[in-house]
Amino acid sequence: MDGNAVSSGMSFSQDWFSPHIPHLSRLLAGLRGVPGLSFLEIGSFEGRSTVWFLQQVLTGAGSTITCIDTFRGSAEHSGLDVGWDDLQGTFRRNVDSFGSRVRVIEGESAVVLRGMPRQEAFDLVYVDGSHQATDVLEDGVLSWPLLKVGGIMVFDDYLWRMMESRPGPAIDAFLAVYADRYDLLHKEYQVAVRKRAMDGPPGRHFD
Ligand SMILES: C[S@@+](CC[C@H](N)C(=O)[O-])C[C@H]1O[C@@H](n2cnc3c(N)ncnc32)[C@H](O)[C@@H]1O
């Protein structure tokens, strides 16, 4: 489960994902090959992480990934040698061989997530879109209700410090406010939590 997600015919200009493969392999080992899994990825870029999830975890029948991205990059990407004019095209070519197992939603996560049915649909949410603190916090809060009880939320870039507004404080705020709703699984460069079942009076939603 430690392949680096590159097959012939795929094209990637950056590799921000490979350093996370060792811990994600351990974290997600129990999900590998389970049929009918549903993952949500916020921030897919050229699809390197998407392809790894598909090749290494979502190998069971009927398992899918939903990808949300503006395909416009982020402020910190200026100066990188990336094919911005056709970023979505690059992503789509890289995931083409997985067919209908990949659902692509182009748009800002704050808008897209608000438009998604508020039901516990996903086994994993991977938060790696905008790195602005307010956006990271919003991505976590808006996608939490979409995560199944027992599902895993992974935040990338907890220790990233290239800009003043950065994911770390947003992830700390999320962890503090939702403290009684998850079990902490991992906290290094990435942070991973498992959603707990909540007890509560009938008729109320504790998500
Ligand atoms: C760091 S890259 C994702 C990298 C990818 N997960 C990987 O590991 O290969 C961040 C992506 O988030 C997207 N993005 C930035 N702000 C966004 C927003 N507000 N909503 C949706 N996507 C956004 C960018 O277009 C970019 O493709």
The ligand as an SDF file (V2000), in Angstrom:
LIG
                    3D

 27 29  0  0  0  0  0  0  0  0999 V2000
   -2.4690   21.5470   -2.4530 C   0  0  0  0  0  0  0  0  0  0  0  0
   -3.5050   21.3870   -3.8370 S   0  0  0  0  0  0  0  0  0  0  0  0
   -4.1870   19.7650   -3.6440 C   0  0  0  0  0  0  0  0  0  0  0  0
   -3.1720   18.7020   -3.7880 C   0  0  0  0  0  0  0  0  0  0  0  0
   -3.6890   17.2960   -3.9180 C   0  0  0  0  0  0  0  0  0  0  0  0
   -4.5820   16.9260   -2.8410 N   0  0  0  0  0  0  0  0  0  0  0  0
   -2.4890   16.3700   -3.9280 C   0  0  0  0  0  0  0  0  0  0  0  0
   -2.0940   15.8900   -2.8490 O   0  0  0  0  0  0  0  0  0  0  0  0
   -1.9640   16.1220   -5.0030 O   0  0  0  0  0  0  0  0  0  0  0  0
   -4.8510   22.4320   -3.4280 C   0  0  0  0  0  0  0  0  0  0  0  0
   -5.9640   22.4410   -4.4710 C   0  0  0  0  0  0  0  0  0  0  0  0
   -7.0660   23.1340   -3.8820 O   0  0  0  0  0  0  0  0  0  0  0  0
   -7.6930   23.8950   -4.8710 C   0  0  0  0  0  0  0  0  0  0  0  0
   -8.4070   24.9930   -4.1930 N   0  0  0  0  0  0  0  0  0  0  0  0
   -7.8790   26.1340   -3.6350 C   0  0  0  0  0  0  0  0  0  0  0  0
   -8.8410   26.8570   -3.0600 N   0  0  0  0  0  0  0  0  0  0  0  0
   -9.9900   26.1640   -3.2240 C   0  0  0  0  0  0  0  0  0  0  0  0
  -11.3480   26.3890   -2.8400 C   0  0  0  0  0  0  0  0  0  0  0  0
  -11.7080   27.4960   -2.1470 N   0  0  0  0  0  0  0  0  0  0  0  0
  -12.2770   25.4720   -3.1780 N   0  0  0  0  0  0  0  0  0  0  0  0
  -11.9370   24.3550   -3.8740 C   0  0  0  0  0  0  0  0  0  0  0  0
  -10.6790   24.0920   -4.2660 N   0  0  0  0  0  0  0  0  0  0  0  0
   -9.7230   24.9740   -3.9460 C   0  0  0  0  0  0  0  0  0  0  0  0
   -6.5950   24.3510   -5.8100 C   0  0  0  0  0  0  0  0  0  0  0  0
   -7.1100   24.6100   -7.0990 O   0  0  0  0  0  0  0  0  0  0  0  0
   -5.6290   23.1600   -5.7670 C   0  0  0  0  0  0  0  0  0  0  0  0
   -5.8620   22.3100   -6.8650 O   0  0  0  0  0  0  0  0  0  0  0  0
  1  2  1  0
  2  3  1  0
  2 10  1  0
  3  4  1  0
  4  5  1  0
  5  6  1  0
  5  7  1  0
  7  8  2  0
  7  9  1  0
 10 11  1  0
 11 12  1  0
 11 26  1  0
 12 13  1  0
 13 14  1  0
 13 24  1  0
 14 15  1  0
 14 23  1  0
 15 16  2  0
 16 17  1  0
 17 18  1  0
 17 23  2  0
 18 19  1  0
 18 20  2  0
 20 21  1  0
 21 22  2  0
 22 23  1  0
 24 25  1  0
 24 26  1  0
 26 27  1  0
M  CHG  2   2   1   9  -1
M  END
$$$$
